[in-house]
Amino acid sequence: MQQYSVDATVVRRHLDNPALSGAEAAELLQHLGLADGMPVFLDDETMMPVEPLCSWGRSMSYAELAEGS
């Protein structure tokens, strides 16, 4: 399992795809409510999201917790 973090600025800067620009992808992240810094857990072989860890990471990123919690 691999852990990544959502970062819209990286997407804007580095995504160069004829089907979807970096700015369009960053707008989708914002529209879907994926906050910068939200952890995303992906399976090593399929690169598909691992549940329930992704849902847990999303709920923790929106909880009003002190830094370092």
All heavy atoms as TSV, in Angstrom:
chain	resi	resn	atom	element	x	y	z
A	1	MET	N	N	0.847	-1.170	0.000
A	1	MET	CA	C	0.000	0.000	0.000
A	1	MET	C	C	0.897	1.240	0.000
A	1	MET	O	O	1.929	1.271	0.648
A	1	MET	CB	C	-0.902	-0.019	1.234
A	1	MET	CG	C	-1.791	1.178	1.317
A	1	MET	SD	S	-3.006	1.133	2.664
A	1	MET	CE	C	-2.084	0.557	4.036
A	2	GLN	N	N	0.466	2.247	-0.749
A	2	GLN	CA	C	1.201	3.497	-0.822
A	2	GLN	C	C	0.305	4.637	-0.345
A	2	GLN	O	O	-0.901	4.596	-0.525
A	2	GLN	CB	C	1.636	3.772	-2.262
A	2	GLN	CG	C	2.546	2.695	-2.809
A	2	GLN	CD	C	2.908	2.967	-4.248
A	2	GLN	OE1	O	2.923	4.088	-4.701
A	2	GLN	NE2	N	3.198	1.903	-4.969
A	3	GLN	N	N	0.916	5.634	0.264
A	3	GLN	CA	C	0.165	6.795	0.730
A	3	GLN	C	C	0.614	8.030	-0.029
A	3	GLN	O	O	1.806	8.288	-0.174
A	3	GLN	CB	C	0.357	7.034	2.223
A	3	GLN	CG	C	-0.423	8.240	2.702
A	3	GLN	CD	C	-0.129	8.606	4.141
A	3	GLN	OE1	O	0.617	7.926	4.829
A	3	GLN	NE2	N	-0.722	9.681	4.589
A	4	TYR	N	N	-0.366	8.779	-0.511
A	4	TYR	CA	C	-0.118	10.043	-1.197
A	4	TYR	C	C	-0.940	11.116	-0.516
A	4	TYR	O	O	-1.796	10.824	0.306
A	4	TYR	CB	C	-0.527	9.951	-2.673
A	4	TYR	CG	C	0.285	8.958	-3.460
A	4	TYR	CD1	C	-0.142	7.645	-3.616
A	4	TYR	CD2	C	1.486	9.333	-4.033
A	4	TYR	CE1	C	0.605	6.738	-4.329
A	4	TYR	CE2	C	2.241	8.421	-4.755
A	4	TYR	CZ	C	1.791	7.130	-4.899
A	4	TYR	OH	O	2.542	6.229	-5.604
A	5	SER	N	N	-0.688	12.359	-0.862
A	5	SER	CA	C	-1.473	13.480	-0.342
A	5	SER	C	C	-1.986	14.300	-1.513
A	5	SER	O	O	-1.281	14.483	-2.507
A	5	SER	CB	C	-0.625	14.386	0.556
A	5	SER	OG	O	-0.196	13.677	1.684
A	6	VAL	N	N	-3.201	14.803	-1.386
A	6	VAL	CA	C	-3.783	15.665	-2.413
A	6	VAL	C	C	-3.027	16.994	-2.409
A	6	VAL	O	O	-2.812	17.583	-1.358
A	6	VAL	CB	C	-5.287	15.899	-2.138
A	6	VAL	CG1	C	-5.867	16.900	-3.113
A	6	VAL	CG2	C	-6.052	14.580	-2.183
A	7	ASP	N	N	-2.627	17.444	-3.594
A	7	ASP	CA	C	-1.942	18.731	-3.728
A	7	ASP	C	C	-2.299	19.322	-5.091
A	7	ASP	O	O	-1.717	18.966	-6.118
A	7	ASP	CB	C	-0.436	18.565	-3.598
A	7	ASP	CG	C	0.298	19.898	-3.502
A	7	ASP	OD1	O	-0.316	20.948	-3.787
A	7	ASP	OD2	O	1.478	19.880	-3.129
A	8	ALA	N	N	-3.264	20.232	-5.107
A	8	ALA	CA	C	-3.766	20.812	-6.352
A	8	ALA	C	C	-2.699	21.627	-7.077
A	8	ALA	O	O	-2.706	21.691	-8.309
A	8	ALA	CB	C	-4.994	21.674	-6.073
A	9	THR	N	N	-1.765	22.235	-6.346
A	9	THR	CA	C	-0.733	23.035	-7.018
A	9	THR	C	C	0.192	22.149	-7.862
A	9	THR	O	O	0.618	22.555	-8.934
A	9	THR	CB	C	0.103	23.855	-6.014
A	9	THR	OG1	O	0.707	22.972	-5.075
A	9	THR	CG2	C	-0.745	24.874	-5.297
A	10	VAL	N	N	0.475	20.944	-7.393
A	10	VAL	CA	C	1.307	20.013	-8.167
A	10	VAL	C	C	0.561	19.591	-9.429
A	10	VAL	O	O	1.146	19.512	-10.516
A	10	VAL	CB	C	1.702	18.788	-7.314
A	10	VAL	CG1	C	2.365	17.706	-8.156
A	10	VAL	CG2	C	2.602	19.195	-6.176
A	11	VAL	N	N	-0.729	19.342	-9.293
A	11	VAL	CA	C	-1.535	18.946	-10.451
A	11	VAL	C	C	-1.545	20.062	-11.491
A	11	VAL	O	O	-1.340	19.816	-12.675
A	11	VAL	CB	C	-2.979	18.598	-10.013
A	11	VAL	CG1	C	-3.875	18.392	-11.215
A	11	VAL	CG2	C	-2.984	17.368	-9.127
A	12	ARG	N	N	-1.771	21.293	-11.058
A	12	ARG	CA	C	-1.790	22.435	-11.987
A	12	ARG	C	C	-0.451	22.567	-12.725
A	12	ARG	O	O	-0.404	22.840	-13.907
A	12	ARG	CB	C	-2.050	23.733	-11.231
A	12	ARG	CG	C	-3.477	24.056	-11.063
A	12	ARG	CD	C	-3.648	25.495	-10.554
A	12	ARG	NE	N	-4.897	25.584	-9.848
A	12	ARG	CZ	C	-5.052	25.457	-8.535
A	12	ARG	NH1	N	-4.014	25.259	-7.765
A	12	ARG	NH2	N	-6.242	25.531	-7.994
A	13	ARG	N	N	0.627	22.380	-11.994
A	13	ARG	CA	C	1.959	22.613	-12.526
A	13	ARG	C	C	2.450	21.496	-13.452
A	13	ARG	O	O	3.118	21.759	-14.436
A	13	ARG	CB	C	2.941	22.760	-11.356
A	13	ARG	CG	C	4.090	23.670	-11.646
A	13	ARG	CD	C	4.952	23.938	-10.421
A	13	ARG	NE	N	4.177	24.169	-9.217
A	13	ARG	CZ	C	4.494	23.694	-8.015
A	13	ARG	NH1	N	5.569	22.978	-7.842
A	13	ARG	NH2	N	3.734	23.953	-6.965
A	14	HIS	N	N	2.131	20.239	-13.122
A	14	HIS	CA	C	2.792	19.125	-13.791
A	14	HIS	C	C	1.903	18.273	-14.689
A	14	HIS	O	O	2.435	17.475	-15.461
A	14	HIS	CB	C	3.478	18.218	-12.767
A	14	HIS	CG	C	4.543	18.921	-12.000
A	14	HIS	ND1	N	5.743	19.288	-12.574
A	14	HIS	CD2	C	4.593	19.359	-10.722
A	14	HIS	CE1	C	6.494	19.900	-11.674
A	14	HIS	NE2	N	5.812	19.954	-10.537
A	15	LEU	N	N	0.599	18.388	-14.597
A	15	LEU	CA	C	-0.256	17.555	-15.443
A	15	LEU	C	C	-0.335	18.165	-16.833
A	15	LEU	O	O	-0.741	19.304	-17.004
A	15	LEU	CB	C	-1.663	17.421	-14.856
A	15	LEU	CG	C	-2.609	16.519	-15.650
A	15	LEU	CD1	C	-2.112	15.081	-15.606
A	15	LEU	CD2	C	-4.016	16.591	-15.104
A	16	ASP	N	N	0.110	17.427	-17.825
A	16	ASP	CA	C	0.063	17.875	-19.207
A	16	ASP	C	C	-0.540	16.733	-20.016
A	16	ASP	O	O	0.139	15.806	-20.416
A	16	ASP	CB	C	1.465	18.218	-19.708
A	16	ASP	CG	C	1.436	18.796	-21.116
A	16	ASP	OD1	O	0.378	19.303	-21.521
A	16	ASP	OD2	O	2.474	18.733	-21.787
A	17	ASN	N	N	-1.846	16.802	-20.222
A	17	ASN	CA	C	-2.571	15.743	-20.889
A	17	ASN	C	C	-3.529	16.373	-21.882
A	17	ASN	O	O	-4.213	17.330	-21.543
A	17	ASN	CB	C	-3.331	14.928	-19.827
A	17	ASN	CG	C	-3.987	13.703	-20.396
A	17	ASN	OD1	O	-4.709	13.766	-21.378
A	17	ASN	ND2	N	-3.741	12.585	-19.758
A	18	PRO	N	N	-3.610	15.853	-23.121
A	18	PRO	CA	C	-4.516	16.458	-24.099
A	18	PRO	C	C	-5.991	16.348	-23.704
A	18	PRO	O	O	-6.807	17.168	-24.113
A	18	PRO	CB	C	-4.237	15.694	-25.387
A	18	PRO	CG	C	-3.406	14.528	-25.035
A	18	PRO	CD	C	-2.839	14.753	-23.667
A	19	ALA	N	N	-6.336	15.344	-22.906
A	19	ALA	CA	C	-7.733	15.159	-22.519
A	19	ALA	C	C	-8.145	16.032	-21.343
A	19	ALA	O	O	-9.315	16.386	-21.200
A	19	ALA	CB	C	-7.986	13.694	-22.176
A	20	LEU	N	N	-7.203	16.385	-20.473
A	20	LEU	CA	C	-7.518	17.123	-19.256
A	20	LEU	C	C	-6.303	17.949	-18.850
A	20	LEU	O	O	-5.229	17.399	-18.610
A	20	LEU	CB	C	-7.876	16.138	-18.131
A	20	LEU	CG	C	-8.343	16.695	-16.812
A	20	LEU	CD1	C	-9.725	17.333	-16.957
A	20	LEU	CD2	C	-8.394	15.595	-15.770
A	21	SER	N	N	-6.475	19.253	-18.750
A	21	SER	CA	C	-5.354	20.104	-18.350
A	21	SER	C	C	-5.173	20.067	-16.841
A	21	SER	O	O	-6.076	19.641	-16.102
A	21	SER	CB	C	-5.591	21.548	-18.803
A	21	SER	OG	O	-6.594	22.147	-18.018
A	22	GLY	N	N	-4.034	20.540	-16.376
A	22	GLY	CA	C	-3.771	20.591	-14.944
A	22	GLY	C	C	-4.760	21.487	-14.221
A	22	GLY	O	O	-5.221	21.167	-13.125
A	23	ALA	N	N	-5.112	22.612	-14.833
A	23	ALA	CA	C	-6.078	23.530	-14.219
A	23	ALA	C	C	-7.453	22.881	-14.115
A	23	ALA	O	O	-8.142	23.025	-13.101
A	23	ALA	CB	C	-6.165	24.822	-15.011
A	24	GLU	N	N	-7.846	22.129	-15.140
A	24	GLU	CA	C	-9.153	21.437	-15.101
A	24	GLU	C	C	-9.159	20.349	-14.028
A	24	GLU	O	O	-10.142	20.181	-13.312
A	24	GLU	CB	C	-9.460	20.822	-16.460
A	24	GLU	CG	C	-9.743	21.838	-17.541
A	24	GLU	CD	C	-9.798	21.220	-18.922
A	24	GLU	OE1	O	-9.055	20.249	-19.183
A	24	GLU	OE2	O	-10.582	21.730	-19.739
A	25	ALA	N	N	-8.052	19.623	-13.895
A	25	ALA	CA	C	-7.961	18.577	-12.878
A	25	ALA	C	C	-7.995	19.180	-11.478
A	25	ALA	O	O	-8.660	18.660	-10.581
A	25	ALA	CB	C	-6.696	17.753	-13.068
A	26	ALA	N	N	-7.301	20.303	-11.269
A	26	ALA	CA	C	-7.308	20.975	-9.969
A	26	ALA	C	C	-8.710	21.471	-9.631
A	26	ALA	O	O	-9.141	21.395	-8.480
A	26	ALA	CB	C	-6.319	22.130	-9.960
A	27	GLU	N	N	-9.439	21.955	-10.650
A	27	GLU	CA	C	-10.821	22.397	-10.429
A	27	GLU	C	C	-11.709	21.224	-10.033
A	27	GLU	O	O	-12.570	21.350	-9.165
A	27	GLU	CB	C	-11.352	23.055	-11.698
A	27	GLU	CG	C	-12.711	23.696	-11.526
A	27	GLU	CD	C	-13.168	24.407	-12.781
A	27	GLU	OE1	O	-12.346	25.103	-13.396
A	27	GLU	OE2	O	-14.344	24.254	-13.140
A	28	LEU	N	N	-11.485	20.051	-10.649
A	28	LEU	CA	C	-12.241	18.857	-10.269
A	28	LEU	C	C	-11.965	18.462	-8.823
A	28	LEU	O	O	-12.882	18.074	-8.093
A	28	LEU	CB	C	-11.894	17.682	-11.185
A	28	LEU	CG	C	-12.580	17.654	-12.531
A	28	LEU	CD1	C	-12.015	16.539	-13.392
A	28	LEU	CD2	C	-14.075	17.488	-12.359
A	29	LEU	N	N	-10.701	18.537	-8.400
A	29	LEU	CA	C	-10.369	18.213	-7.010
A	29	LEU	C	C	-11.126	19.117	-6.058
A	29	LEU	O	O	-11.653	18.674	-5.038
A	29	LEU	CB	C	-8.856	18.347	-6.770
A	29	LEU	CG	C	-7.966	17.302	-7.411
A	29	LEU	CD1	C	-6.510	17.667	-7.208
A	29	LEU	CD2	C	-8.258	15.926	-6.854
A	30	GLN	N	N	-11.182	20.410	-6.396
A	30	GLN	CA	C	-11.890	21.355	-5.539
A	30	GLN	C	C	-13.397	21.070	-5.555
A	30	GLN	O	O	-14.050	21.086	-4.515
A	30	GLN	CB	C	-11.630	22.782	-5.994
A	30	GLN	CG	C	-12.287	23.815	-5.110
A	30	GLN	CD	C	-11.997	25.236	-5.582
A	30	GLN	OE1	O	-11.539	25.439	-6.697
A	30	GLN	NE2	N	-12.256	26.187	-4.729
A	31	HIS	N	N	-13.940	20.779	-6.727
A	31	HIS	CA	C	-15.372	20.500	-6.858
A	31	HIS	C	C	-15.772	19.242	-6.085
A	31	HIS	O	O	-16.839	19.173	-5.490
A	31	HIS	CB	C	-15.745	20.348	-8.336
A	31	HIS	CG	C	-17.162	19.954	-8.572
A	31	HIS	ND1	N	-18.216	20.830	-8.360
A	31	HIS	CD2	C	-17.715	18.791	-8.965
A	31	HIS	CE1	C	-19.345	20.210	-8.629
A	31	HIS	NE2	N	-19.066	18.975	-9.001
A	32	LEU	N	N	-14.896	18.238	-6.083
A	32	LEU	CA	C	-15.178	16.988	-5.379
A	32	LEU	C	C	-14.947	17.095	-3.878
A	32	LEU	O	O	-15.262	16.166	-3.136
A	32	LEU	CB	C	-14.322	15.854	-5.952
A	32	LEU	CG	C	-14.632	15.464	-7.390
A	32	LEU	CD1	C	-13.595	14.468	-7.897
A	32	LEU	CD2	C	-16.025	14.878	-7.502
A	33	GLY	N	N	-14.399	18.213	-3.439
A	33	GLY	CA	C	-14.196	18.422	-2.011
A	33	GLY	C	C	-12.976	17.716	-1.462
A	33	GLY	O	O	-12.952	17.343	-0.291
A	34	LEU	N	N	-11.955	17.519	-2.302
A	34	LEU	CA	C	-10.728	16.883	-1.837
A	34	LEU	C	C	-9.743	17.969	-1.427
A	34	LEU	O	O	-9.158	18.646	-2.261
A	34	LEU	CB	C	-10.130	16.001	-2.933
A	34	LEU	CG	C	-11.051	14.905	-3.467
A	34	LEU	CD1	C	-10.359	14.133	-4.564
A	34	LEU	CD2	C	-11.525	13.994	-2.365
A	35	ALA	N	N	-9.588	18.135	-0.142
A	35	ALA	CA	C	-8.749	19.203	0.402
A	35	ALA	C	C	-7.270	18.886	0.231
A	35	ALA	O	O	-6.859	17.726	0.293
A	35	ALA	CB	C	-9.059	19.398	1.878
A	36	ASP	N	N	-6.475	19.924	0.006
A	36	ASP	CA	C	-5.025	19.740	-0.045
A	36	ASP	C	C	-4.550	19.130	1.269
A	36	ASP	O	O	-4.997	19.507	2.348
A	36	ASP	CB	C	-4.315	21.075	-0.271
A	36	ASP	CG	C	-4.345	21.517	-1.720
A	36	ASP	OD1	O	-4.791	20.721	-2.567
A	36	ASP	OD2	O	-3.920	22.634	-2.000
A	37	GLY	N	N	-3.657	18.177	1.159
A	37	GLY	CA	C	-3.126	17.506	2.339
A	37	GLY	C	C	-3.884	16.259	2.728
A	37	GLY	O	O	-3.425	15.490	3.573
A	38	MET	N	N	-5.048	16.017	2.114
A	38	MET	CA	C	-5.830	14.824	2.452
A	38	MET	C	C	-5.055	13.576	2.044
A	38	MET	O	O	-4.560	13.486	0.922
A	38	MET	CB	C	-7.173	14.839	1.718
A	38	MET	CG	C	-8.061	13.678	2.100
A	38	MET	SD	S	-9.578	13.660	1.145
A	38	MET	CE	C	-9.060	12.646	-0.207
A	39	PRO	N	N	-4.917	12.605	2.954
A	39	PRO	CA	C	-4.191	11.382	2.597
A	39	PRO	C	C	-5.025	10.501	1.674
A	39	PRO	O	O	-6.241	10.404	1.811
A	39	PRO	CB	C	-3.966	10.696	3.947
A	39	PRO	CG	C	-5.044	11.207	4.824
A	39	PRO	CD	C	-5.356	12.598	4.337
A	40	VAL	N	N	-4.348	9.877	0.705
A	40	VAL	CA	C	-4.977	8.933	-0.212
A	40	VAL	C	C	-4.143	7.658	-0.183
A	40	VAL	O	O	-2.936	7.702	-0.399
A	40	VAL	CB	C	-5.027	9.505	-1.649
A	40	VAL	CG1	C	-5.644	8.500	-2.608
A	40	VAL	CG2	C	-5.794	10.811	-1.681
A	41	PHE	N	N	-4.788	6.544	0.106
A	41	PHE	CA	C	-4.105	5.253	0.204
A	41	PHE	C	C	-4.428	4.429	-1.036
A	41	PHE	O	O	-5.593	4.213	-1.350
A	41	PHE	CB	C	-4.556	4.506	1.468
A	41	PHE	CG	C	-4.265	5.255	2.727
A	41	PHE	CD1	C	-5.209	6.120	3.274
A	41	PHE	CD2	C	-3.046	5.118	3.364
A	41	PHE	CE1	C	-4.947	6.820	4.444
A	41	PHE	CE2	C	-2.773	5.816	4.536
A	41	PHE	CZ	C	-3.728	6.667	5.072
A	42	LEU	N	N	-3.373	3.977	-1.755
A	42	LEU	CA	C	-3.557	3.209	-2.982
A	42	LEU	C	C	-2.905	1.841	-2.859
A	42	LEU	O	O	-1.837	1.697	-2.258
A	42	LEU	CB	C	-2.949	3.950	-4.178
A	42	LEU	CG	C	-3.500	5.340	-4.459
A	42	LEU	CD1	C	-2.773	5.958	-5.646
A	42	LEU	CD2	C	-4.995	5.308	-4.708
A	43	ASP	N	N	-3.549	0.844	-3.467
A	43	ASP	CA	C	-3.032	-0.517	-3.512
A	43	ASP	C	C	-1.760	-0.555	-4.362
A	43	ASP	O	O	-1.664	0.126	-5.378
A	43	ASP	CB	C	-4.103	-1.439	-4.114
A	43	ASP	CG	C	-3.649	-2.866	-4.175
A	43	ASP	OD1	O	-3.527	-3.502	-3.115
A	43	ASP	OD2	O	-3.400	-3.352	-5.304
A	44	ASP	N	N	-0.765	-1.321	-3.950
A	44	ASP	CA	C	0.517	-1.392	-4.663
A	44	ASP	C	C	0.373	-1.918	-6.093
A	44	ASP	O	O	1.030	-1.439	-6.998
A	44	ASP	CB	C	1.501	-2.296	-3.920
A	44	ASP	CG	C	2.058	-1.642	-2.679
A	44	ASP	OD1	O	2.203	-0.407	-2.675
A	44	ASP	OD2	O	2.343	-2.366	-1.708
A	45	GLU	N	N	-0.481	-2.906	-6.294
A	45	GLU	CA	C	-0.575	-3.546	-7.601
A	45	GLU	C	C	-1.537	-2.832	-8.544
A	45	GLU	O	O	-1.227	-2.641	-9.716
A	45	GLU	CB	C	-1.004	-5.000	-7.439
A	45	GLU	CG	C	0.044	-5.857	-6.746
A	45	GLU	CD	C	-0.412	-7.286	-6.577
A	45	GLU	OE1	O	-1.290	-7.728	-7.342
A	45	GLU	OE2	O	0.114	-7.960	-5.679
A	46	THR	N	N	-2.701	-2.454	-8.048
A	46	THR	CA	C	-3.743	-1.905	-8.931
A	46	THR	C	C	-3.801	-0.384	-8.922
A	46	THR	O	O	-4.449	0.197	-9.787
A	46	THR	CB	C	-5.123	-2.426	-8.509
A	46	THR	OG1	O	-5.412	-1.968	-7.188
A	46	THR	CG2	C	-5.185	-3.942	-8.569
A	47	MET	N	N	-3.158	0.260	-7.941
A	47	MET	CA	C	-3.224	1.714	-7.762
A	47	MET	C	C	-4.670	2.191	-7.573
A	47	MET	O	O	-5.020	3.312	-7.924
A	47	MET	CB	C	-2.563	2.451	-8.926
A	47	MET	CG	C	-1.074	2.197	-9.028
A	47	MET	SD	S	-0.139	2.652	-7.560
A	47	MET	CE	C	-0.151	4.414	-7.655
A	48	MET	N	N	-5.509	1.328	-7.023
A	48	MET	CA	C	-6.893	1.672	-6.702
A	48	MET	C	C	-6.961	2.078	-5.233
A	48	MET	O	O	-6.174	1.605	-4.415
A	48	MET	CB	C	-7.825	0.471	-6.950
A	48	MET	CG	C	-7.890	0.047	-8.407
A	48	MET	SD	S	-8.695	1.263	-9.445
A	48	MET	CE	C	-10.360	1.167	-8.852
A	49	PRO	N	N	-7.914	2.967	-4.877
A	49	PRO	CA	C	-8.054	3.389	-3.477
A	49	PRO	C	C	-8.335	2.206	-2.560
A	49	PRO	O	O	-9.040	1.268	-2.924
A	49	PRO	CB	C	-9.256	4.334	-3.513
A	49	PRO	CG	C	-9.366	4.767	-4.925
A	49	PRO	CD	C	-8.867	3.633	-5.760
A	50	VAL	N	N	-7.750	2.256	-1.366
A	50	VAL	CA	C	-7.934	1.214	-0.359
A	50	VAL	C	C	-8.950	1.727	0.662
A	50	VAL	O	O	-8.719	2.731	1.333
A	50	VAL	CB	C	-6.599	0.877	0.346
A	50	VAL	CG1	C	-6.810	-0.120	1.458
A	50	VAL	CG2	C	-5.590	0.362	-0.662
A	51	GLU	N	N	-10.073	1.044	0.735
A	51	GLU	CA	C	-11.089	1.386	1.732
A	51	GLU	C	C	-10.959	0.420	2.898
A	51	GLU	O	O	-10.562	-0.717	2.697
A	51	GLU	CB	C	-12.491	1.284	1.121
A	51	GLU	CG	C	-12.817	2.392	0.144
A	51	GLU	CD	C	-12.843	3.779	0.757
A	51	GLU	OE1	O	-12.953	3.912	1.979
A	51	GLU	OE2	O	-12.722	4.736	-0.001
A	52	PRO	N	N	-11.229	0.811	4.098
A	52	PRO	CA	C	-11.832	2.065	4.552
A	52	PRO	C	C	-10.819	3.163	4.842
A	52	PRO	O	O	-11.178	4.219	5.337
A	52	PRO	CB	C	-12.559	1.650	5.823
A	52	PRO	CG	C	-11.695	0.570	6.398
A	52	PRO	CD	C	-11.134	-0.163	5.187
A	53	LEU	N	N	-9.532	2.945	4.496
A	53	LEU	CA	C	-8.505	3.936	4.829
A	53	LEU	C	C	-8.723	5.275	4.131
A	53	LEU	O	O	-8.518	6.335	4.730
A	53	LEU	CB	C	-7.121	3.396	4.499
A	53	LEU	CG	C	-6.647	2.234	5.366
A	53	LEU	CD1	C	-5.307	1.710	4.881
A	53	LEU	CD2	C	-6.569	2.642	6.823
A	54	CYS	N	N	-9.133	5.257	2.861
A	54	CYS	CA	C	-9.356	6.525	2.151
A	54	CYS	C	C	-10.492	7.316	2.776
A	54	CYS	O	O	-10.401	8.533	2.940
A	54	CYS	CB	C	-9.621	6.268	0.671
A	54	CYS	SG	S	-8.120	5.850	-0.239
A	55	SER	N	N	-11.563	6.638	3.133
A	55	SER	CA	C	-12.690	7.322	3.789
A	55	SER	C	C	-12.274	7.862	5.151
A	55	SER	O	O	-12.665	8.970	5.539
A	55	SER	CB	C	-13.877	6.372	3.948
A	55	SER	OG	O	-14.386	6.029	2.688
A	56	TRP	N	N	-11.484	7.096	5.886
A	56	TRP	CA	C	-10.993	7.551	7.180
A	56	TRP	C	C	-10.118	8.793	7.014
A	56	TRP	O	O	-10.263	9.771	7.741
A	56	TRP	CB	C	-10.207	6.431	7.868
A	56	TRP	CG	C	-9.524	6.865	9.117
A	56	TRP	CD1	C	-10.083	7.050	10.343
A	56	TRP	CD2	C	-8.138	7.208	9.251
A	56	TRP	NE1	N	-9.114	7.470	11.238
A	56	TRP	CE2	C	-7.925	7.578	10.595
A	56	TRP	CE3	C	-7.069	7.230	8.366
A	56	TRP	CZ2	C	-6.679	7.958	11.055
A	56	TRP	CZ3	C	-5.825	7.610	8.834
A	56	TRP	CH2	C	-5.651	7.973	10.171
A	57	GLY	N	N	-9.215	8.764	6.024
A	57	GLY	CA	C	-8.350	9.920	5.771
A	57	GLY	C	C	-9.143	11.154	5.404
A	57	GLY	O	O	-8.832	12.264	5.847
A	58	ARG	N	N	-10.204	10.974	4.603
A	58	ARG	CA	C	-11.041	12.112	4.221
A	58	ARG	C	C	-11.761	12.685	5.437
A	58	ARG	O	O	-11.807	13.893	5.632
A	58	ARG	CB	C	-12.035	11.688	3.155
A	58	ARG	CG	C	-12.818	12.832	2.600
A	58	ARG	CD	C	-13.673	12.410	1.441
A	58	ARG	NE	N	-14.306	13.579	0.854
A	58	ARG	CZ	C	-14.932	13.582	-0.274
A	58	ARG	NH1	N	-15.014	12.480	-0.989
A	58	ARG	NH2	N	-15.493	14.674	-0.736
A	59	SER	N	N	-12.316	11.816	6.276
A	59	SER	CA	C	-13.030	12.315	7.454
A	59	SER	C	C	-12.070	13.013	8.425
A	59	SER	O	O	-12.414	14.037	9.015
A	59	SER	CB	C	-13.784	11.192	8.164
A	59	SER	OG	O	-12.899	10.244	8.700
A	60	MET	N	N	-10.861	12.488	8.554
A	60	MET	CA	C	-9.879	13.122	9.440
A	60	MET	C	C	-9.407	14.467	8.897
A	60	MET	O	O	-9.140	15.389	9.645
A	60	MET	CB	C	-8.666	12.209	9.639
A	60	MET	CG	C	-8.979	10.942	10.421
A	60	MET	SD	S	-9.590	11.267	12.080
A	60	MET	CE	C	-8.081	11.728	12.877
A	61	SER	N	N	-9.334	14.595	7.563
A	61	SER	CA	C	-8.867	15.862	6.992
A	61	SER	C	C	-9.890	16.966	7.181
A	61	SER	O	O	-9.531	18.145	7.167
A	61	SER	CB	C	-8.535	15.691	5.500
A	61	SER	OG	O	-9.695	15.489	4.750
A	62	TYR	N	N	-11.169	16.625	7.380
A	62	TYR	CA	C	-12.186	17.643	7.599
A	62	TYR	C	C	-12.576	17.813	9.057
A	62	TYR	O	O	-13.338	18.719	9.387
A	62	TYR	CB	C	-13.424	17.342	6.750
A	62	TYR	CG	C	-13.146	17.536	5.290
A	62	TYR	CD1	C	-13.056	16.464	4.433
A	62	TYR	CD2	C	-12.917	18.811	4.781
A	62	TYR	CE1	C	-12.765	16.644	3.087
A	62	TYR	CE2	C	-12.634	19.002	3.454
A	62	TYR	CZ	C	-12.558	17.927	2.618
A	62	TYR	OH	O	-12.259	18.109	1.295
A	63	ALA	N	N	-12.043	16.963	9.926
A	63	ALA	CA	C	-12.319	17.120	11.362
A	63	ALA	C	C	-11.516	18.297	11.894
A	63	ALA	O	O	-10.404	18.565	11.444
A	63	ALA	CB	C	-11.939	15.838	12.106
A	64	GLU	N	N	-12.065	18.988	12.822
A	64	GLU	CA	C	-11.369	20.135	13.402
A	64	GLU	C	C	-10.464	19.643	14.534
A	64	GLU	O	O	-10.816	19.722	15.708
A	64	GLU	CB	C	-12.377	21.173	13.881
A	64	GLU	CG	C	-13.159	21.787	12.752
A	64	GLU	CD	C	-14.123	22.864	13.218
A	64	GLU	OE1	O	-13.991	23.343	14.361
A	64	GLU	OE2	O	-15.008	23.202	12.435
A	65	LEU	N	N	-9.303	19.161	14.141
A	65	LEU	CA	C	-8.340	18.612	15.088
A	65	LEU	C	C	-7.108	19.499	15.147
A	65	LEU	O	O	-6.793	20.220	14.192
A	65	LEU	CB	C	-7.917	17.198	14.668
A	65	LEU	CG	C	-9.047	16.172	14.544
A	65	LEU	CD1	C	-8.504	14.893	13.948
A	65	LEU	CD2	C	-9.672	15.912	15.896
A	66	ALA	N	N	-6.414	19.433	16.246
A	66	ALA	CA	C	-5.159	20.177	16.361
A	66	ALA	C	C	-4.110	19.528	15.460
A	66	ALA	O	O	-4.170	18.327	15.201
A	66	ALA	CB	C	-4.693	20.162	17.806
A	67	GLU	N	N	-3.176	20.333	14.966
A	67	GLU	CA	C	-2.092	19.783	14.156
A	67	GLU	C	C	-1.338	18.736	14.963
A	67	GLU	O	O	-1.119	18.878	16.144
A	67	GLU	CB	C	-1.140	20.886	13.723
A	67	GLU	CG	C	-1.673	21.718	12.584
A	67	GLU	CD	C	-0.607	22.648	12.039
A	67	GLU	OE1	O	0.560	22.222	11.919
A	67	GLU	OE2	O	-0.978	23.789	11.738
A	68	GLY	N	N	-0.954	17.677	14.288
A	68	GLY	CA	C	-0.214	16.605	14.933
A	68	GLY	C	C	-1.117	15.536	15.528
A	68	GLY	O	O	-0.627	14.569	16.095
A	69	SER	N	N	-2.429	15.701	15.394
A	69	SER	CA	C	-3.348	14.678	15.909
A	69	SER	C	C	-3.284	13.435	15.062
A	69	SER	O	O	-3.070	13.465	13.902
A	69	SER	CB	C	-4.778	15.188	15.907
A	69	SER	OG	O	-4.924	16.196	16.851
